[in-house]
Amino acid sequence: MSEACFECGGPAVGEYAPVPGGNRKVKLCSACMVRVRHDHARRGRPPYGFVVDGGQLLPVEAEQAVIAKIEDLSLDGCNDGEVARALNEQGLRTRVGAQWTHVAVHRVLVRLKRDRAARP
Ligand SMILES: [Zn+2]
């Protein structure tokens, strides 16, 4: 007896980690496996603050909290480098465990602005 597909409840044929290198895996049927893989390849890595789950972007609470902090510091007038330094001083690290840099902070802020602009 096979287990149920995480997506559609059909017979699962394999496991798939929604995040590249992620250790949480979900069981999927062959059709969903193909769909999720395609979707994943199309989207590439999910942006900071999100995971890809079943082809959907789901917010990661801990990362969203860091994003909120980045935005606050930025609104307080900190430049990207100062924000990065503040995060590092608080012991916060990026998804891959690296120190924050002005480039990483900049990327998050640019995406925030773009996402806000895209909303009605
Ligand atoms: Zn399925």
Backbone and ligand atoms as CSV (ligand in chain L), in Angstrom:
chain,resi,resn,atom,element,x,y,z
A,1,MET,N,N,0.847,-1.204,0.000
A,1,MET,CA,C,0.000,0.000,0.000
A,1,MET,C,C,0.873,1.242,0.000
A,2,SER,N,N,0.644,2.145,-0.932
A,2,SER,CA,C,1.485,3.336,-1.006
A,2,SER,C,C,0.853,4.478,-0.213
A,3,GLU,N,N,1.666,5.467,0.108
A,3,GLU,CA,C,1.156,6.606,0.871
A,3,GLU,C,C,0.495,7.614,-0.058
A,4,ALA,N,N,-0.249,8.533,0.552
A,4,ALA,CA,C,-1.014,9.487,-0.240
A,4,ALA,C,C,-0.143,10.668,-0.672
A,5,CYS,N,N,-0.411,11.143,-1.880
A,5,CYS,CA,C,0.271,12.325,-2.398
A,5,CYS,C,C,-0.096,13.545,-1.546
A,6,PHE,N,N,0.914,14.328,-1.214
A,6,PHE,CA,C,0.727,15.521,-0.386
A,6,PHE,C,C,-0.202,16.524,-1.067
A,7,GLU,N,N,-0.157,16.539,-2.382
A,7,GLU,CA,C,-0.914,17.526,-3.157
A,7,GLU,C,C,-2.347,17.106,-3.447
A,8,CYS,N,N,-2.512,15.907,-3.978
A,8,CYS,CA,C,-3.831,15.532,-4.490
A,8,CYS,C,C,-4.411,14.304,-3.800
A,9,GLY,N,N,-3.632,13.661,-2.931
A,9,GLY,CA,C,-4.157,12.503,-2.220
A,9,GLY,C,C,-4.071,11.208,-3.026
A,10,GLY,N,N,-3.535,11.288,-4.239
A,10,GLY,CA,C,-3.363,10.090,-5.067
A,10,GLY,C,C,-2.208,9.246,-4.547
A,11,PRO,N,N,-1.942,8.134,-5.203
A,11,PRO,CA,C,-0.853,7.266,-4.746
A,11,PRO,C,C,0.525,7.916,-4.956
A,12,ALA,N,N,1.266,8.068,-3.861
A,12,ALA,CA,C,2.580,8.709,-3.940
A,12,ALA,C,C,3.601,7.733,-4.515
A,13,VAL,N,N,4.481,8.270,-5.352
A,13,VAL,CA,C,5.522,7.414,-5.932
A,13,VAL,C,C,6.912,7.827,-5.453
A,14,GLY,N,N,6.998,8.998,-4.817
A,14,GLY,CA,C,8.323,9.420,-4.381
A,14,GLY,C,C,8.249,10.612,-3.461
A,15,GLU,N,N,9.420,11.047,-3.026
A,15,GLU,CA,C,9.498,12.181,-2.119
A,15,GLU,C,C,10.193,13.331,-2.813
A,16,TYR,N,N,9.831,14.539,-2.399
A,16,TYR,CA,C,10.441,15.703,-3.015
A,16,TYR,C,C,10.568,16.807,-1.993
A,17,ALA,N,N,11.732,17.422,-1.922
A,17,ALA,CA,C,11.923,18.551,-1.014
A,17,ALA,C,C,11.516,19.822,-1.741
A,18,PRO,N,N,10.525,20.544,-1.227
A,18,PRO,CA,C,10.058,21.752,-1.909
A,18,PRO,C,C,11.130,22.829,-1.995
A,19,VAL,N,N,12.057,22.835,-1.053
A,19,VAL,CA,C,13.140,23.815,-1.073
A,19,VAL,C,C,14.422,23.104,-1.476
A,20,PRO,N,N,15.207,23.698,-2.379
A,20,PRO,CA,C,16.465,23.054,-2.753
A,20,PRO,C,C,17.319,22.844,-1.504
A,21,GLY,N,N,17.745,21.626,-1.285
A,21,GLY,CA,C,18.588,21.338,-0.134
A,21,GLY,C,C,17.816,21.261,1.167
A,22,GLY,N,N,16.502,21.438,1.099
A,22,GLY,CA,C,15.687,21.384,2.318
A,22,GLY,C,C,15.609,19.966,2.847
A,23,ASN,N,N,15.462,19.814,4.162
A,23,ASN,CA,C,15.404,18.439,4.679
A,23,ASN,C,C,13.975,17.947,4.882
A,24,ARG,N,N,13.006,18.858,4.752
A,24,ARG,CA,C,11.620,18.414,4.837
A,24,ARG,C,C,11.167,17.985,3.451
A,25,LYS,N,N,10.663,16.749,3.359
A,25,LYS,CA,C,10.223,16.255,2.059
A,25,LYS,C,C,8.755,15.912,2.120
A,26,VAL,N,N,8.098,16.043,0.992
A,26,VAL,CA,C,6.686,15.656,0.923
A,26,VAL,C,C,6.543,14.534,-0.084
A,27,LYS,N,N,5.542,13.675,0.147
A,27,LYS,CA,C,5.262,12.573,-0.784
A,27,LYS,C,C,4.395,13.105,-1.909
A,28,LEU,N,N,4.746,12.710,-3.108
A,28,LEU,CA,C,3.979,13.172,-4.269
A,28,LEU,C,C,3.704,12.014,-5.219
A,29,CYS,N,N,2.605,12.125,-5.939
A,29,CYS,CA,C,2.329,11.168,-7.009
A,29,CYS,C,C,3.141,11.592,-8.234
A,30,SER,N,N,3.151,10.753,-9.262
A,30,SER,CA,C,4.025,11.050,-10.400
A,30,SER,C,C,3.612,12.347,-11.099
A,31,ALA,N,N,2.305,12.576,-11.250
A,31,ALA,CA,C,1.839,13.783,-11.937
A,31,ALA,C,C,2.235,15.040,-11.163
A,32,CYS,N,N,2.026,15.020,-9.845
A,32,CYS,CA,C,2.352,16.187,-9.029
A,32,CYS,C,C,3.859,16.401,-8.959
A,33,MET,N,N,4.594,15.315,-8.944
A,33,MET,CA,C,6.051,15.393,-8.914
A,33,MET,C,C,6.545,16.168,-10.141
A,34,VAL,N,N,6.014,15.826,-11.298
A,34,VAL,CA,C,6.405,16.495,-12.537
A,34,VAL,C,C,6.029,17.971,-12.477
A,35,ARG,N,N,4.817,18.244,-12.003
A,35,ARG,CA,C,4.319,19.618,-11.960
A,35,ARG,C,C,5.169,20.468,-10.998
A,36,VAL,N,N,5.422,19.928,-9.808
A,36,VAL,CA,C,6.181,20.678,-8.815
A,36,VAL,C,C,7.614,20.915,-9.303
A,37,ARG,N,N,8.182,19.909,-9.927
A,37,ARG,CA,C,9.548,20.050,-10.442
A,37,ARG,C,C,9.622,21.143,-11.498
A,38,HIS,N,N,8.654,21.132,-12.407
A,38,HIS,CA,C,8.609,22.154,-13.459
A,38,HIS,C,C,8.488,23.537,-12.857
A,39,ASP,N,N,7.548,23.619,-11.920
A,39,ASP,CA,C,7.281,24.891,-11.278
A,39,ASP,C,C,8.526,25.409,-10.585
A,40,HIS,N,N,9.206,24.498,-9.939
A,40,HIS,CA,C,10.400,24.832,-9.194
A,40,HIS,C,C,11.488,25.352,-10.121
A,41,ALA,N,N,11.649,24.636,-11.218
A,41,ALA,CA,C,12.680,25.008,-12.183
A,41,ALA,C,C,12.371,26.385,-12.765
A,42,ARG,N,N,11.092,26.662,-12.944
A,42,ARG,CA,C,10.699,27.930,-13.537
A,42,ARG,C,C,10.954,29.078,-12.557
A,43,ARG,N,N,10.600,28.850,-11.294
A,43,ARG,CA,C,10.752,29.896,-10.311
A,43,ARG,C,C,12.183,30.065,-9.833
A,44,GLY,N,N,12.963,29.001,-9.917
A,44,GLY,CA,C,14.290,29.040,-9.324
A,44,GLY,C,C,14.158,28.996,-7.824
A,45,ARG,N,N,15.129,29.540,-7.136
A,45,ARG,CA,C,15.074,29.515,-5.681
A,45,ARG,C,C,14.014,30.479,-5.177
A,46,PRO,N,N,13.278,30.083,-4.166
A,46,PRO,CA,C,12.300,31.032,-3.630
A,46,PRO,C,C,13.027,32.223,-3.011
A,47,PRO,N,N,12.411,33.406,-3.058
A,47,PRO,CA,C,13.052,34.582,-2.464
A,47,PRO,C,C,13.176,34.430,-0.953
A,48,TYR,N,N,14.092,35.204,-0.359
A,48,TYR,CA,C,14.248,35.177,1.087
A,48,TYR,C,C,12.908,35.504,1.744
A,49,GLY,N,N,12.564,34.729,2.785
A,49,GLY,CA,C,11.293,34.966,3.471
A,49,GLY,C,C,10.209,33.973,3.070
A,50,PHE,N,N,10.525,33.137,2.047
A,50,PHE,CA,C,9.512,32.205,1.563
A,50,PHE,C,C,10.093,30.824,1.304
A,51,VAL,N,N,9.222,29.830,1.328
A,51,VAL,CA,C,9.581,28.517,0.817
A,51,VAL,C,C,8.599,28.175,-0.289
A,52,VAL,N,N,9.022,27.303,-1.185
A,52,VAL,CA,C,8.108,26.798,-2.197
A,52,VAL,C,C,7.496,25.521,-1.647
A,53,ASP,N,N,6.168,25.479,-1.619
A,53,ASP,CA,C,5.495,24.286,-1.126
A,53,ASP,C,C,4.365,23.940,-2.077
A,54,GLY,N,N,4.486,22.812,-2.713
A,54,GLY,CA,C,3.466,22.404,-3.667
A,54,GLY,C,C,3.299,23.419,-4.781
A,55,GLY,N,N,4.400,24.091,-5.149
A,55,GLY,CA,C,4.365,25.059,-6.228
A,55,GLY,C,C,3.886,26.428,-5.785
A,56,GLN,N,N,3.638,26.576,-4.474
A,56,GLN,CA,C,3.208,27.882,-3.975
A,56,GLN,C,C,4.267,28.464,-3.062
A,57,LEU,N,N,4.355,29.780,-3.039
A,57,LEU,CA,C,5.274,30.441,-2.118
A,57,LEU,C,C,4.571,30.615,-0.774
A,58,LEU,N,N,5.184,30.062,0.259
A,58,LEU,CA,C,4.623,30.217,1.600
A,58,LEU,C,C,5.611,31.003,2.453
A,59,PRO,N,N,5.114,31.975,3.248
A,59,PRO,CA,C,6.023,32.774,4.068
A,59,PRO,C,C,6.664,31.948,5.182
A,60,VAL,N,N,7.932,32.250,5.456
A,60,VAL,CA,C,8.650,31.638,6.582
A,60,VAL,C,C,8.695,32.685,7.691
A,61,GLU,N,N,8.085,32.364,8.830
A,61,GLU,CA,C,7.906,33.350,9.884
A,61,GLU,C,C,9.225,33.988,10.342
A,62,ALA,N,N,10.213,33.157,10.607
A,62,ALA,CA,C,11.492,33.671,11.125
A,62,ALA,C,C,12.134,34.626,10.112
A,63,GLU,N,N,12.043,34.276,8.828
A,63,GLU,CA,C,12.652,35.122,7.800
A,63,GLU,C,C,11.833,36.394,7.581
A,64,GLN,N,N,10.510,36.273,7.719
A,64,GLN,CA,C,9.660,37.457,7.584
A,64,GLN,C,C,9.970,38.465,8.695
A,65,ALA,N,N,10.310,37.944,9.876
A,65,ALA,CA,C,10.656,38.821,10.994
A,65,ALA,C,C,11.931,39.603,10.689
A,66,VAL,N,N,12.880,38.947,10.038
A,66,VAL,CA,C,14.128,39.616,9.662
A,66,VAL,C,C,13.844,40.674,8.595
A,67,ILE,N,N,12.968,40.340,7.661
A,67,ILE,CA,C,12.602,41.284,6.606
A,67,ILE,C,C,11.973,42.537,7.218
A,68,ALA,N,N,11.095,42.327,8.216
A,68,ALA,CA,C,10.448,43.463,8.889
A,68,ALA,C,C,11.506,44.341,9.563
A,69,LYS,N,N,12.510,43.694,10.137
A,69,LYS,CA,C,13.587,44.419,10.809
A,69,LYS,C,C,14.394,45.241,9.796
A,70,ILE,N,N,14.670,44.622,8.652
A,70,ILE,CA,C,15.405,45.311,7.589
A,70,ILE,C,C,14.638,46.557,7.149
A,71,GLU,N,N,13.328,46.392,6.997
A,71,GLU,CA,C,12.509,47.506,6.552
A,71,GLU,C,C,12.493,48.630,7.597
A,72,ASP,N,N,12.355,48.245,8.866
A,72,ASP,CA,C,12.344,49.244,9.946
A,72,ASP,C,C,13.629,50.056,9.952
A,73,LEU,N,N,14.765,49.336,9.899
A,73,LEU,CA,C,16.067,50.006,9.940
A,73,LEU,C,C,16.225,50.942,8.747
A,74,SER,N,N,15.749,50.458,7.603
A,74,SER,CA,C,15.845,51.250,6.380
A,74,SER,C,C,14.995,52.521,6.491
A,75,LEU,N,N,13.792,52.374,7.045
A,75,LEU,CA,C,12.911,53.532,7.222
A,75,LEU,C,C,13.493,54.509,8.251
A,76,ASP,N,N,14.287,53.956,9.190
A,76,ASP,CA,C,14.943,54.811,10.183
A,76,ASP,C,C,16.105,55.594,9.564
A,77,GLY,N,N,16.409,55.315,8.313
A,77,GLY,CA,C,17.448,56.061,7.632
A,77,GLY,C,C,18.781,55.344,7.512
A,78,CYS,N,N,18.835,54.078,7.919
A,78,CYS,CA,C,20.077,53.307,7.782
A,78,CYS,C,C,20.293,52.976,6.298
A,79,ASN,N,N,21.540,53.048,5.847
A,79,ASN,CA,C,21.812,52.577,4.494
A,79,ASN,C,C,21.998,51.056,4.522
A,80,ASP,N,N,22.133,50.447,3.340
A,80,ASP,CA,C,22.153,48.987,3.257
A,80,ASP,C,C,23.267,48.381,4.113
A,81,GLY,N,N,24.421,49.022,4.102
A,81,GLY,CA,C,25.561,48.512,4.870
A,81,GLY,C,C,25.301,48.585,6.373
A,82,GLU,N,N,24.673,49.674,6.792
A,82,GLU,CA,C,24.367,49.834,8.228
A,82,GLU,C,C,23.318,48.819,8.682
A,83,VAL,N,N,22.342,48.541,7.808
A,83,VAL,CA,C,21.336,47.531,8.128
A,83,VAL,C,C,22.021,46.174,8.285
A,84,ALA,N,N,22.893,45.845,7.332
A,84,ALA,CA,C,23.603,44.560,7.371
A,84,ALA,C,C,24.382,44.425,8.674
A,85,ARG,N,N,25.078,45.496,9.069
A,85,ARG,CA,C,25.877,45.451,10.287
A,85,ARG,C,C,24.990,45.229,11.507
A,86,ALA,N,N,23.848,45.924,11.532
A,86,ALA,CA,C,22.924,45.780,12.666
A,86,ALA,C,C,22.413,44.344,12.778
A,87,LEU,N,N,22.069,43.748,11.637
A,87,LEU,CA,C,21.574,42.361,11.648
A,87,LEU,C,C,22.652,41.417,12.162
A,88,ASN,N,N,23.864,41.604,11.669
A,88,ASN,CA,C,24.966,40.734,12.076
A,88,ASN,C,C,25.273,40.879,13.561
A,89,GLU,N,N,25.157,42.120,14.060
A,89,GLU,CA,C,25.413,42.351,15.484
A,89,GLU,C,C,24.368,41.657,16.352
A,90,GLN,N,N,23.172,41.464,15.786
A,90,GLN,CA,C,22.120,40.754,16.532
A,90,GLN,C,C,22.227,39.242,16.351
A,91,GLY,N,N,23.294,38.819,15.659
A,91,GLY,CA,C,23.510,37.384,15.476
A,91,GLY,C,C,22.649,36.772,14.388
A,92,LEU,N,N,22.012,37.617,13.585
A,92,LEU,CA,C,21.153,37.099,12.516
A,92,LEU,C,C,22.000,36.746,11.304
A,93,ARG,N,N,21.621,35.672,10.636
A,93,ARG,CA,C,22.342,35.223,9.459
A,93,ARG,C,C,21.373,35.015,8.310
A,94,THR,N,N,21.913,34.961,7.093
A,94,THR,CA,C,21.068,34.710,5.923
A,94,THR,C,C,20.648,33.248,5.908
A,95,ARG,N,N,19.861,32.885,4.941
A,95,ARG,CA,C,19.341,31.521,4.860
A,95,ARG,C,C,20.470,30.488,4.828
A,96,VAL,N,N,21.567,30.825,4.170
A,96,VAL,CA,C,22.659,29.859,4.070
A,96,VAL,C,C,23.639,29.983,5.234
A,97,GLY,N,N,23.286,30.780,6.233
A,97,GLY,CA,C,24.119,30.875,7.428
A,97,GLY,C,C,25.268,31.864,7.301
A,98,ALA,N,N,25.215,32.693,6.254
A,98,ALA,CA,C,26.282,33.675,6.052
A,98,ALA,C,C,25.928,34.995,6.741
A,99,GLN,N,N,26.923,35.848,6.926
A,99,GLN,CA,C,26.677,37.179,7.462
A,99,GLN,C,C,25.930,38.000,6.410
A,100,TRP,N,N,25.128,38.920,6.892
A,100,TRP,CA,C,24.434,39.823,5.973
A,100,TRP,C,C,25.440,40.801,5.371
A,101,THR,N,N,25.227,41.120,4.099
A,101,THR,CA,C,26.050,42.123,3.425
A,101,THR,C,C,25.119,43.194,2.870
A,102,HIS,N,N,25.694,44.333,2.475
A,102,HIS,CA,C,24.843,45.384,1.917
A,102,HIS,C,C,24.135,44.903,0.654
A,103,VAL,N,N,24.774,43.958,-0.068
A,103,VAL,CA,C,24.161,43.432,-1.297
A,103,VAL,C,C,22.911,42.607,-0.962
A,104,ALA,N,N,23.042,41.740,0.050
A,104,ALA,CA,C,21.907,40.892,0.440
A,104,ALA,C,C,20.752,41.751,0.955
A,105,VAL,N,N,21.087,42.780,1.742
A,105,VAL,CA,C,20.059,43.693,2.272
A,105,VAL,C,C,19.378,44.428,1.126
A,106,HIS,N,N,20.193,44.886,0.182
A,106,HIS,CA,C,19.659,45.623,-0.963
A,106,HIS,C,C,18.648,44.776,-1.741
A,107,ARG,N,N,19.017,43.505,-1.946
A,107,ARG,CA,C,18.124,42.604,-2.687
A,107,ARG,C,C,16.769,42.483,-2.004
A,108,VAL,N,N,16.785,42.329,-0.675
A,108,VAL,CA,C,15.533,42.197,0.074
A,108,VAL,C,C,14.696,43.474,-0.074
A,109,LEU,N,N,15.343,44.628,0.044
A,109,LEU,CA,C,14.612,45.899,-0.030
A,109,LEU,C,C,14.029,46.140,-1.418
A,110,VAL,N,N,14.796,45.789,-2.447
A,110,VAL,CA,C,14.308,45.967,-3.823
A,110,VAL,C,C,13.084,45.099,-4.047
A,111,ARG,N,N,13.154,43.862,-3.535
A,111,ARG,CA,C,12.014,42.972,-3.728
A,111,ARG,C,C,10.787,43.461,-2.961
A,112,LEU,N,N,11.011,43.953,-1.761
A,112,LEU,CA,C,9.900,44.495,-0.970
A,112,LEU,C,C,9.176,45.593,-1.737
A,113,LYS,N,N,9.967,46.500,-2.271
A,113,LYS,CA,C,9.400,47.630,-3.012
A,113,LYS,C,C,8.616,47.149,-4.219
A,114,ARG,N,N,9.202,46.151,-4.930
A,114,ARG,CA,C,8.560,45.646,-6.137
A,114,ARG,C,C,7.254,44.940,-5.784
A,115,ASP,N,N,7.291,44.134,-4.699
A,115,ASP,CA,C,6.081,43.410,-4.281
A,115,ASP,C,C,4.991,44.389,-3.863
A,116,ARG,N,N,5.396,45.440,-3.153
A,116,ARG,CA,C,4.403,46.432,-2.693
A,116,ARG,C,C,3.772,47.111,-3.899
A,117,ALA,N,N,4.616,47.455,-4.891
A,117,ALA,CA,C,4.140,48.172,-6.072
A,117,ALA,C,C,3.186,47.306,-6.882
A,118,ALA,N,N,3.404,45.974,-6.828
A,118,ALA,CA,C,2.584,45.062,-7.622
A,118,ALA,C,C,1.199,44.888,-7.026
A,119,ARG,N,N,1.097,45.230,-5.718
A,119,ARG,CA,C,-0.205,45.065,-5.050
A,119,ARG,C,C,-1.100,46.260,-5.335
A,120,PRO,N,N,-2.405,46.003,-5.415
A,120,PRO,CA,C,-3.317,47.114,-5.682
A,120,PRO,C,C,-3.399,48.101,-4.521
L,1,ZN,ZN,ZN,-0.651,14.137,-6.654
